Amino acid sequence: MDISNYRHDDRILLAVDCIIFGFDGKELRALIIKRGFEPEAGKWSLMGGFVNEGESVDRAASRVLYELTGLTNIYMEQLYCFGDVSRDTAGRVVSIAYYALINIADYSEQLQRDHEAKWYSLHEIPSLIFDHTEMLHKAQLRLREKVANQPIGFELLAEKFTLPQLQNLYEAIYQGPIDKRNFTRKILSLGILKKLAEKEKTSSRKGAFYYVFERDKYSQLEHEGMKFI
């Protein structure tokens, strides 16, 4: 490819940063790491990296997520482009931010140690480098918008779950109480949950039935024009 027409243009670095959300059954959490190099070595940071030559930004984000989590086929969505001139103290760096949703139980403790990573409650996030706090805030707002229209919240749960666990997830995302009767009626009316014969009995003596999300049924209904919540 002839790039002679671009020879007088400035060169800048392109990076990706990943906001990774998980749910512990009570709180929504974000996975952040202890930065291992300068600038800002030893401070808390989102997981990120530079886009390699010949690599798309989506592929770079998937690579970064795999390096940190060891997981593939993660729900991931491009969030926003952060390009303030002085956002990175080491040089001119533009970052494409992504947010991802994983089941905390799937995350390896060994990888957590290798990367000096920690799950932090969104109420207890420490000071982050550069503009990473802004990235996290934008991702949180996008997640709230998205779960109202698409069933991506199930990515944060185990394959089988109870209705109280599902409601706990939505209350954690929206950071406020949700009326139990209305929530249960609405979610069951969609016809996308399959009730199992098995019960979860650790939370109460009576127990609560487990459900699974029927993705194929939702895809069919979505094609027909149904909206989630």
N, C-alpha and C positions, 0 to 999 in steps of 0.2 A: 504494500500500500504506500502510495506517495504522500508523505506528510510534510513536504517542503512548504506547502501553503501555511502550515501551522508553526513554522520554525521561530517566528517572532512572538508567539503567544506564551504566556506564563505556564509553567508546569506546577500542578498541585497534586497532593496525595489524596487518594480516595480510600476511605475506611468504612467498615460496617461495625455497628455496636448493637448488642442484643440484650433486650430486657426480657428476662425469663421469669414467668410467674408460676407459682405452685400453690397448692391448697392443702393445709395440714388437717382439715376437718373442722377447724374453727376459724382460722385466719387466712387471708390471702398473703402470700409471701413472695419476695423477689430474691433471686440468686445473684449475689454480687461477690467479687473476688478482691483479694489483696494484690494490688498492682506490684509486679516484680521487677520493674525497670523504670528508669528515668524518662521523662520527668514525672514527678509525683509518685516515686517508688514508695511502697509501703502504705499507700493510702487506698481507700475503698473505691472500686471502679466497676462499671459494667464490663462484661466480657466483649472484647472486640478484636479487630485485626484489619490489616490492609487488604484491599482487593488485588489479587495477583493479575499479571498481564495474561490476557486470554481467558479470564474468569469473569463470569457475570456477577453482579452484586448479589443476586439471589443465591448463586452457588457459593459465594464467599460467606454469606450469612449461614448457610447450611453447614459449611465446613467449620466455622467458628462454633456453632452450636454443638456439633459432633465432638469437637475437641474438648469441650467443657462437660458435656453430658454423656457422651458415648451412645447417644440415641439417634435414630434416624426416623423419618416419617413423623416428625414433630409438627404440630400446628404452628405455622409461622406466617406473619404478615408484615409487609413493609409499612412502616409507620410515618416517617417524616425525614426530610433532608435538613441536616444541621450544618450551616455553612458560614457562620459568623467568622469574620476575618481573624479574630484573635481568640477563637474558641480553644485552640490547642497551643500551649506555650512553646512547643518544640518546633512549630512551623505551620505552614498553610495546609490545613487538613480539612476536607469536607467529609462528613460522616452521614451515611444512610443508616437510620435506626430501624430495627425490626423488633417486634415483640413475639414471644413464643409461649406456649402453654404446655406444661408437662405434669405428669403425675409424680409427686415427690417420692413416692415409694419406688419408682423406677430408677431413681437417681443413685448412682454408685457412691458409697461413702469413700471409697478409695480415690475416685476422681475429685471428690470434694476436698480431700486432704492434699492431693497433688496440686490443685489450683488455689489452695488456701481460700476456698469458697465457703460461703455461709448463706443460709436461708434467713432473711430478715423479714419480720412483720413489717407491713407498710406503715405501721404506726411508729416504728423504731429504726427507720433507715438512717444510718450515719451519714455524715457529710461525704459527698461523692466528688470526684475530680471533674474538672472542666464543666461541661453543660449536662452531665449525666443525670443530675437531679431533675432537670427540665425534661429530659428524655423519658425518665420514669413517670413523671407526672402526665405527660402526653399519652403514654401507653396506658396508664390507668384510666384516663378519660375515654380513650378509644375502646378499651375492653368493655366499659360500661355501655357504650353505644352499641357495640357489636353483639353482646349477649342478649340484648333486647330483641334482636332481629334474626339471629342465627344461633343454633344450639352448640356454639363452640365451648361453652362452659363444661360440657361433658368430657373434654380433653383433660380437665383438671381432676377428674374423679377416677376411681377404680372402675373396672368394667361393670361390676355390680355395685349398687348403691341403694340407700333408702331414701324415701321422700324427705325425712328430716335432714339428712346429709345434703341433699340437693338444695333444700331451702337455706341451710347454713352457708352453702357456697354463694348463693345469690345475695344473701345478707352481707357476706364478707366483701363481695365485689362492690355492692352499693353502699356499704358501710352504714347500714341502718336496718331496722326491723321490717319484715314483710308479713302481712296478715296471712296466717297459716291456712285458714279455710279457703280464702280466695286463691292463694298460690296453688294449693293442692287441686282445687277444682279446675283451674286454668290449665295446669300442666297435664293433668289426666285427660282433659277434653281434647287435647291435640292428637291423642291416639298413637303416640310415638314411643311410649314406654311399655315394656313387657314385664308383667308381674311374675316373679318366681315363687316357688313354693317355700323357698328357704327364708329364714328370718335372721336378722341381726339382733342378738340378745345381750350384748355387753352394755348397752346404754339404758335398758329398762328391762324389768322382769317380763313384761308382756311381749316385748320385741317388736320390731318393725320389718315388714316384708322387703326383700331386695327387689330391685328393678334393673333392667338393662335398657339402654337406648337403642332403638331399632333404626339404624342409619338408613337402610334401604327404604324403609317406609317413609321416613322423613324426606328423603330425596325425591320420592314419587310425589308426595304432597307439595313439596316446594315447587316442583315442576308444574303443578296444577295451580300455583299461585298462592299457596298458604304461607302466612307469615308466622314466625315462631311465637314470641310473647308480645 
